[in-house]
Amino acid sequence: MMHVAVFLCLLIFGSTGGEIAITRGMKATGEPERLRPRELLRFLGKALCNGWFWAGVPLMALSFYALLVLLSWEPISFVIPASALSYVVGTFGAKYILGEEVSAARWIGVVLVCAGVALVALG
Amino acid sequence: MATEGRLRVKTLVMVCAMVVCANAGDLMLKRAMLQIGAVELSAPGLWHAFRMTVTSGTLWIGIFFLCGFMLSYMTVLSWADYSYVMPAGAFGYALLTFFAVVFLHEAVSPRRWVGVVLICVGVLLVGQTKPRTTPVAREALA
């Protein structure tokens, strides 16, 4: 049971850590001036030169492999609902690492989404 | 106020693009893997699966949609909060359930419907909040 908990932590913290690093990279890259193909390509090129983006990619890869390993050990009806905890962990990360303002309405929404994803995955 | 409304609309459009691309990509990958069949965990089996996957048109369509998802995800995160985009993207779970009922005529349990309702209410609540609470650089000036 201990190894399942370790891989679940790798899955949750890997995915949220990776997404937070990518968010930081995107914020540093800056908003594209217009949503046109040429400017989006220029924006993508600039984002790919950002270190935070490349810090996020291995973390997301780690979480993906943790997901595959967990799926080989446990039923999907356990893995996906348990991984929905990443919505709550991600919101804590957004507040304390990215400095976002998380209002009460946003917290309630996140908790509802987390519970909803768990119920949908349980089927 | 107009800027806030514009920000909300473009965030909504990009989140919709994210959800559509992610769902379409996943469906295409699933269809491709069904066409290829179960992968045998042996050297010849893995080599066969590799050859089948790189030559599968359906799989490449799936990868194309997943690239679209990644681009829209990265773009929306350049201006919107992570704590706004992440739960809003979960709307895809609800959308997939609707598609399963409408197009595939699948039976959906009451528990799953409760989950869909919770997701929709959660996304609506998050959608009422400000999409951006941190300063952001403009790319042209950065």
Interface residues (C-beta under 8 A of the other chain):
Chain A: E19 I20 I22 T23 M26 K27 A28 T29 G30 E31 P32 E33 L35 L40 R42 F43 L44 K46 A47 Y87 G90 T91 G93 A94 K95 L98 G99 E100 E101 V102 S103 A105 R106 I108 G109 V110 V111 L112 V113 C114 A115 G116 V117 A118 L119 V120 A121 L122 G123
Chain B: K10 L71 M74 T75 L77 S78 W79 D81 Y82 S83 Y84 M86 P87 A90 Y93 A94 T97 S109 R111 R112 V114 G115 V116 V117 L118 I119 C120 V121 G122 V123 L124 L125 V126 G127 Q128 T129 K130 T133 T134 V136 A137 R138 E139 A140 L141 A142
